[in-house]
């Protein structure tokens, strides 16, 4: 099993290119199931989750090939749907597989999708997806670990009010409503930029969508969608991760191919800690304003608040800030599993329910640690970069799901980091 070895204490200095957003690419790929013509996606990240979605769509009958000259361009053609079943062996690898449910149901009138797997950071129930599809006229049941959804006469537009904003449910119902008869109104919808990117692509395919970027999405269904070309937005989580890494190590990074407006909540938090973030000519520059970092409190919230997907990365930075800070996690109930590993490196953290009290220490010290999920994995890498001595991060297979060439990008900016396999 692979592991990452880091010799810490060196500031990151240099330029890092940011890729397309994984969390935008996955629903966009699923949207290819909605039409018979080709959907062409560019700025595609090369990640394990992308490969998993390619495998899932292929077994549904989607013809997939990459551009001859550009590997980051993907052509998807779902002219013929070979199967409306998403099997357990594929779905268990990635929770985003649930996103084929809405498109398959809307296009074919039937979908059978295994209950999803993925990282162990909380239960993340799919009830909002299912209740929404029922509002659109589908008959939904759970049978032998599978979601069975049927709408043989097609879906009908409806008003759907989410009890809580859900990114996945908003995306699934947005895609399903694009082919539903009549008008659908999604109220209290999630507002993440990745949802806006999906809505813009659906517009290019012929869907009528108003309210993009707000919590009220109005969708005018059409009988058929057409093919389109779409460039995926930059990955704000990858951007935020490298921003935090630069701040934690006291370095200076220039991030290209990304946008600071995607990180409004993160920028506010980091600026209160003493981090400078500026953008000029499409390049984000990040550095510390002073030698020491200041403590600050943090609450994860739906967009435009601070994203839960950057909470773990922020913790090693807060752990070396002066004073005491409180991190409150409101999205997932099991997202503090990195805390015991950071404690092995000298962090002073006490968890009380959904909050973690972090008392700053002068420095972290390298130690062997074990990753539990995607974002926890990279938080331990950041801790290792900022720490004195050697850190070995074990069980890092999650990293390749969300970070492309992580070690290569960091090493090019002065980090002493390498990946090892058993026997290496």
C-alpha positions as CSV (number, residue, x, y, z in Angstrom):
1,X,0.0,0.0,0.0
2,X,1.3,3.4,-0.9
3,X,2.5,6.0,1.6
4,X,3.9,9.5,1.4
5,X,7.2,10.5,3.2
6,X,7.7,14.2,4.0
7,X,10.7,16.0,5.4
8,X,9.0,19.2,6.7
9,X,9.9,22.7,7.8
10,X,10.5,24.1,4.3
11,X,8.4,27.0,2.9
12,X,6.6,26.4,-0.4
13,X,7.7,28.8,-3.1
14,X,6.7,28.7,-6.7
15,X,3.8,28.3,-9.1
16,X,1.1,25.6,-9.1
17,X,-1.5,25.0,-11.9
18,X,-5.0,24.2,-10.7
19,X,-7.1,21.7,-12.5
20,X,-10.8,21.4,-13.3
21,X,-13.2,20.8,-10.4
22,X,-13.8,17.2,-9.7
23,X,-17.1,18.0,-8.0
24,X,-18.2,19.8,-11.1
25,X,-16.9,17.2,-13.6
26,X,-18.7,14.2,-12.0
27,X,-22.3,15.6,-12.4
28,X,-21.4,17.0,-15.8
29,X,-20.3,13.6,-16.9
30,X,-23.6,12.1,-15.6
31,X,-25.5,14.7,-17.6
32,X,-24.3,13.0,-20.8
33,X,-27.0,10.4,-20.1
34,X,-29.7,13.0,-20.8
35,X,-29.3,13.2,-24.6
36,X,-28.5,11.2,-27.7
37,X,-25.8,13.6,-28.9
38,X,-22.3,14.1,-27.7
39,X,-21.4,16.1,-24.7
40,X,-17.8,17.4,-24.9
41,X,-16.2,18.5,-21.6
42,X,-12.8,20.3,-21.4
43,X,-10.5,21.2,-18.5
44,X,-11.2,17.7,-17.1
45,X,-9.0,16.7,-14.1
46,X,-7.2,13.3,-14.3
47,X,-8.3,11.7,-11.0
48,X,-9.4,8.3,-9.8
49,X,-13.0,9.4,-9.3
50,X,-13.1,10.6,-12.9
51,X,-12.0,7.1,-14.0
52,X,-14.6,5.5,-11.8
53,X,-17.3,7.6,-13.3
54,X,-16.1,6.7,-16.8
55,X,-16.4,3.0,-15.9
56,X,-19.9,3.5,-14.6
57,X,-21.1,5.4,-17.6
58,X,-19.5,2.9,-20.0
59,X,-21.5,0.1,-18.6
60,X,-24.6,2.2,-19.1
61,X,-23.7,2.3,-22.8
62,X,-22.0,5.7,-23.0
63,X,-19.3,5.8,-25.7
64,X,-16.3,7.7,-24.2
65,X,-13.1,8.9,-25.8
66,X,-10.5,11.6,-25.1
67,X,-9.4,14.2,-27.5
68,X,-6.4,13.1,-29.6
69,X,-4.4,16.1,-28.9
70,X,-5.7,17.0,-25.4
71,X,-6.2,14.4,-22.7
72,X,-8.2,16.9,-20.7
73,X,-11.1,16.9,-23.2
74,X,-13.6,14.1,-22.9
75,X,-16.3,13.2,-25.5
76,X,-19.3,11.3,-24.1
77,X,-22.1,10.0,-26.3
78,X,-25.1,8.2,-24.8
79,X,-27.0,7.6,-28.1
80,X,-27.8,4.1,-26.8
81,X,-28.5,3.3,-23.2
82,X,-27.4,-0.3,-22.7
83,X,-28.4,-0.6,-19.0
84,X,-30.4,1.4,-16.5
85,X,-28.7,-0.5,-13.6
86,X,-25.8,1.0,-11.7
87,X,-24.2,-2.0,-9.9
88,X,-22.9,-2.2,-6.4
89,X,-19.3,-3.0,-7.5
90,X,-19.0,0.3,-9.3
91,X,-21.2,2.5,-7.1
92,X,-19.6,1.5,-3.8
93,X,-16.3,3.1,-4.9
94,X,-17.7,6.6,-5.1
95,X,-20.8,8.3,-3.6
96,X,-21.2,10.6,-6.7
97,X,-22.3,7.5,-8.6
98,X,-25.8,8.4,-7.3
99,X,-25.8,11.2,-9.8
100,X,-26.8,8.8,-12.6
101,X,-30.2,8.2,-10.9
102,X,-31.9,11.3,-12.1
103,X,-30.7,11.3,-15.7
104,X,-31.4,7.6,-16.2
105,X,-34.9,7.9,-14.8
106,X,-35.7,11.1,-16.8
107,X,-34.4,9.6,-20.1
108,X,-35.5,6.0,-19.8
109,X,-38.3,6.0,-17.3
110,X,-36.5,3.5,-15.0
111,X,-33.3,3.5,-13.0
112,X,-31.9,0.9,-10.6
113,X,-28.9,2.3,-8.6
114,X,-27.1,0.7,-5.7
115,X,-27.0,2.6,-2.5
116,X,-23.7,4.5,-2.6
117,X,-20.4,4.1,-0.7
118,X,-17.4,6.4,-0.5
119,X,-15.5,8.1,2.3
120,X,-16.5,7.3,5.9
121,X,-17.2,10.9,7.0
122,X,-20.9,10.5,7.8
123,X,-24.1,8.8,6.7
124,X,-25.0,11.3,4.0
125,X,-28.5,9.8,3.4
126,X,-30.0,9.9,-0.1
127,X,-33.6,10.6,1.2
128,X,-33.6,14.1,-0.3
129,X,-32.9,12.7,-3.7
130,X,-35.7,10.1,-3.4
131,X,-38.3,12.5,-2.0
132,X,-37.6,14.9,-4.8
133,X,-38.0,12.3,-7.5
134,X,-41.2,11.2,-5.9
135,X,-42.4,14.8,-6.1
136,X,-41.7,14.6,-9.9
137,X,-44.0,11.6,-10.1
138,X,-41.6,8.7,-9.8
139,X,-42.4,5.5,-7.9
140,X,-39.3,4.9,-5.7
141,X,-38.5,1.9,-3.4
142,X,-35.5,0.3,-1.8
143,X,-35.0,-3.3,-2.7
144,X,-32.0,-5.5,-1.8
145,X,-29.6,-2.5,-1.3
146,X,-30.8,-0.9,-4.6
147,X,-32.8,2.2,-5.3
148,X,-35.6,1.3,-7.7
149,X,-37.2,4.3,-9.5
150,X,-39.8,4.1,-12.2
151,X,-41.7,6.8,-14.2
152,X,-42.9,4.9,-17.3
153,X,-45.0,7.9,-18.4
154,X,-42.3,10.4,-17.8
155,X,-41.6,12.9,-15.0
156,X,-43.9,15.9,-14.3
157,X,-42.6,19.3,-13.1
158,X,-43.3,20.1,-9.4
159,X,-42.3,22.4,-6.6
160,X,-39.7,20.8,-4.4
161,X,-38.6,22.4,-1.1
162,X,-35.4,21.0,0.3
163,X,-35.4,20.6,4.1
164,X,-31.7,21.4,4.0
165,X,-29.5,22.4,1.1
166,X,-28.0,19.3,-0.5
167,X,-25.5,19.5,-3.4
168,X,-26.1,16.0,-4.7
169,X,-29.9,16.2,-4.5
170,X,-29.9,19.6,-6.1
171,X,-27.8,18.2,-9.0
172,X,-29.8,15.0,-9.4
173,X,-33.2,16.8,-9.5
174,X,-31.8,19.6,-11.7
175,X,-30.9,17.0,-14.3
176,X,-34.1,15.1,-13.9
177,X,-36.3,18.2,-14.2
178,X,-34.5,19.2,-17.5
179,X,-36.5,16.4,-19.2
180,X,-39.7,16.6,-17.0
181,X,-42.9,17.8,-18.5
182,X,-43.7,21.4,-17.4
183,X,-42.0,23.6,-14.9
184,X,-40.0,22.6,-11.8
185,X,-39.1,24.9,-8.9
186,X,-36.3,23.9,-6.5
187,X,-36.5,25.9,-3.3
188,X,-33.7,26.0,-0.7
189,X,-31.4,24.5,-3.4
190,X,-27.7,24.3,-2.7
191,X,-25.7,27.2,-4.3
192,X,-22.3,25.7,-4.8
193,X,-20.4,26.9,-7.9
194,X,-20.4,23.4,-9.2
195,X,-24.2,23.4,-9.4
196,X,-24.1,26.6,-11.3
197,X,-21.6,25.0,-13.7
198,X,-23.9,22.1,-14.3
199,X,-26.9,24.5,-14.8
200,X,-24.9,26.5,-17.4
201,X,-24.0,23.3,-19.3
202,X,-27.7,22.1,-19.2
203,X,-28.6,25.5,-20.7
204,X,-26.2,24.9,-23.5
205,X,-27.9,21.5,-24.1
206,X,-31.3,23.2,-24.4
207,X,-32.7,23.3,-20.9
208,X,-34.5,26.4,-19.6
209,X,-33.1,27.3,-16.2
210,X,-33.5,30.5,-14.3
211,X,-32.0,31.6,-10.9
212,X,-28.5,30.1,-11.4
213,X,-26.4,30.9,-8.4
214,X,-29.4,31.4,-6.1
215,X,-31.3,29.0,-3.8
216,X,-34.4,29.1,-6.1
217,X,-33.9,27.3,-9.4
218,X,-36.7,27.3,-12.0
219,X,-36.4,24.6,-14.7
220,X,-38.6,24.5,-17.8
221,X,-38.5,20.9,-19.0
222,X,-38.0,20.0,-22.6
223,X,-38.7,16.8,-24.6
224,X,-35.1,16.3,-25.6
225,X,-31.7,17.9,-25.0
226,X,-28.9,18.2,-27.5
227,X,-25.1,17.9,-27.4
228,X,-22.9,20.7,-26.2
229,X,-19.3,21.7,-25.4
230,X,-18.5,23.0,-22.0
231,X,-15.3,23.9,-20.0
232,X,-15.3,22.8,-16.4
233,X,-14.7,25.5,-13.7
234,X,-11.5,25.5,-11.7
235,X,-11.3,23.3,-8.6
236,X,-11.9,25.6,-5.6
237,X,-11.0,22.8,-3.1
238,X,-7.7,22.1,-4.8
239,X,-7.1,25.9,-4.9
240,X,-7.9,26.2,-1.2
241,X,-5.7,23.3,-0.3
242,X,-2.6,24.8,-1.8
243,X,-3.5,28.2,-0.4
244,X,-3.6,26.7,3.1
245,X,-0.4,24.7,2.5
246,X,1.4,27.9,1.5
247,X,0.2,29.7,4.6
248,X,1.0,26.8,6.9
249,X,4.6,26.6,5.7
250,X,5.1,30.3,5.7
251,X,5.8,30.2,1.9
252,X,4.6,32.1,-1.1
253,X,2.7,30.4,-4.0
254,X,1.2,31.6,-7.3
255,X,-1.8,29.6,-8.4
256,X,-2.8,29.6,-12.0
257,X,-5.9,28.5,-13.8
258,X,-8.2,29.4,-10.9
259,X,-10.4,32.2,-9.4
260,X,-10.4,33.9,-6.1
261,X,-14.1,34.5,-6.2
262,X,-14.7,30.8,-5.8
263,X,-13.1,31.0,-2.3
264,X,-14.8,34.0,-0.7
265,X,-15.6,32.2,2.6
266,X,-12.1,30.7,2.7
267,X,-10.4,34.0,2.0
268,X,-12.2,35.8,4.8
269,X,-11.1,33.1,7.3
270,X,-7.5,33.1,6.1
271,X,-7.2,36.9,6.1
272,X,-8.3,37.0,9.8
273,X,-5.4,34.6,10.5
274,X,-2.9,36.9,8.8
275,X,-2.7,35.5,5.3
276,X,-2.6,37.7,2.2
277,X,-4.6,36.6,-0.8
278,X,-4.6,38.6,-4.0
279,X,-5.5,38.0,-7.7
280,X,-4.0,39.7,-10.7
281,X,-4.0,38.7,-14.3
282,X,-5.7,35.4,-13.5
283,X,-3.1,34.4,-10.9
284,X,-3.7,34.1,-7.1
285,X,-0.8,35.0,-4.9
286,X,-0.8,33.7,-1.3
287,X,1.7,34.5,1.5
288,X,1.6,35.4,5.2
289,X,1.4,39.1,6.2
290,X,3.5,38.5,9.3
291,X,5.7,35.8,10.8
292,X,3.0,34.4,13.1
293,X,-0.5,33.2,12.4
294,X,-3.4,34.4,14.5
295,X,-6.2,32.2,15.9
296,X,-9.7,32.4,14.6
297,X,-13.0,30.6,14.9
298,X,-14.5,28.7,12.0
299,X,-17.9,27.2,11.2
300,X,-18.5,25.0,8.1
301,X,-21.6,26.0,6.1
302,X,-23.2,25.5,2.7
303,X,-21.8,27.8,0.0
304,X,-21.0,30.7,0.2
305,X,-19.9,29.8,3.7
306,X,-16.7,28.0,4.6
307,X,-16.7,24.6,2.8
308,X,-16.6,21.4,4.8
309,X,-14.2,20.0,2.2
310,X,-11.5,22.4,3.5
311,X,-12.1,22.0,7.2
312,X,-9.6,19.2,7.6
313,X,-6.9,21.1,5.7
314,X,-7.4,24.2,7.8
315,X,-6.9,22.4,11.1
316,X,-3.0,22.0,10.9
317,X,-2.8,25.7,10.1
318,X,-4.9,26.6,13.1
319,X,-2.9,24.2,15.2
320,X,0.2,26.4,14.8
321,X,-1.5,29.7,15.1
322,X,-1.1,31.8,18.3
323,X,-4.0,31.5,20.7
324,X,-7.1,29.2,20.8
325,X,-9.5,28.6,18.0
326,X,-12.8,26.7,17.6
327,X,-13.8,24.7,14.5
328,X,-17.5,23.7,14.3
329,X,-18.5,21.2,11.7
330,X,-22.1,21.5,10.7
331,X,-22.2,19.4,7.5
332,X,-20.9,15.9,8.4
333,X,-20.9,14.2,11.7
334,X,-17.7,12.1,11.4
335,X,-15.3,14.7,9.9
336,X,-12.9,15.0,12.8
337,X,-11.1,11.7,12.2
338,X,-7.9,13.4,11.4
339,X,-7.7,14.9,14.9
340,X,-6.1,11.9,16.6
341,X,-3.4,11.8,13.9
342,X,-2.7,15.5,14.2
343,X,-2.4,14.9,18.0
344,X,0.4,12.4,17.3
345,X,2.2,15.3,15.7
346,X,1.9,17.5,18.7
347,X,-1.3,19.4,18.0
348,X,-3.4,20.3,21.0
349,X,-7.0,19.6,20.0
350,X,-10.0,18.6,22.1
351,X,-13.2,17.5,20.4
352,X,-16.6,18.2,22.0
353,X,-19.4,17.0,19.8
354,X,-19.5,18.9,16.6
355,X,-16.8,21.4,17.7
356,X,-13.0,21.1,18.1
357,X,-11.1,23.4,20.5
358,X,-7.6,24.0,19.0
359,X,-4.9,25.5,21.1
360,X,-2.0,26.7,19.1
361,X,1.5,25.2,19.6
362,X,4.8,26.6,18.5
363,X,5.4,23.8,16.0
364,X,4.2,20.4,14.9
365,X,6.7,17.5,14.9
366,X,6.9,14.7,12.3
367,X,5.4,11.3,13.1
368,X,3.9,8.3,11.3
369,X,0.2,8.9,10.7
370,X,-2.7,7.2,9.0
371,X,-5.2,8.8,6.6
372,X,-9.0,8.0,6.8
373,X,-10.6,9.9,3.9
374,X,-9.7,12.2,1.0
375,X,-9.6,15.5,2.8
376,X,-8.1,14.1,6.0
377,X,-5.3,12.6,3.8
378,X,-4.2,16.0,2.4
379,X,-4.6,17.7,5.8
380,X,-1.9,15.3,7.1
381,X,0.3,16.1,4.1
382,X,-0.1,19.8,5.0
383,X,0.8,19.0,8.6
384,X,3.9,17.1,7.5
385,X,5.0,20.0,5.3
386,X,4.7,22.4,8.2
387,X,6.2,20.1,10.8
388,X,9.8,19.6,12.0
389,X,11.4,16.3,10.9
390,X,9.9,13.4,9.1
391,X,6.3,12.5,8.6
392,X,5.0,9.3,7.0
393,X,1.4,9.4,5.9
394,X,0.0,5.9,5.4
395,X,-3.1,4.7,3.5
396,X,-3.0,7.6,1.1
397,X,-5.0,5.8,-1.7
398,X,-7.8,8.4,-1.1
399,X,-5.6,11.2,-2.3
400,X,-5.7,10.1,-5.9
401,X,-9.5,10.5,-5.9
402,X,-9.2,14.3,-5.6
403,X,-5.7,15.5,-6.1
404,X,-3.8,15.3,-9.4
405,X,0.0,14.8,-9.1
406,X,0.0,16.2,-5.6
407,X,3.6,15.2,-4.7
408,X,4.9,16.4,-8.1
409,X,3.3,19.9,-7.7
410,X,4.6,20.2,-4.1
411,X,8.1,19.0,-4.9
412,X,8.3,21.6,-7.7
413,X,7.7,24.3,-5.1
414,X,10.5,23.1,-2.7
415,X,8.8,20.4,-0.7
416,X,10.8,17.3,0.2
417,X,8.1,14.8,-0.5
418,X,7.9,11.4,-2.1
419,X,5.5,8.5,-2.6
420,X,6.6,5.0,-1.6
421,X,5.1,1.6,-2.1
422,X,5.6,-1.5,0.0
423,X,9.0,-2.9,-0.7
424,X,10.3,0.5,-1.9
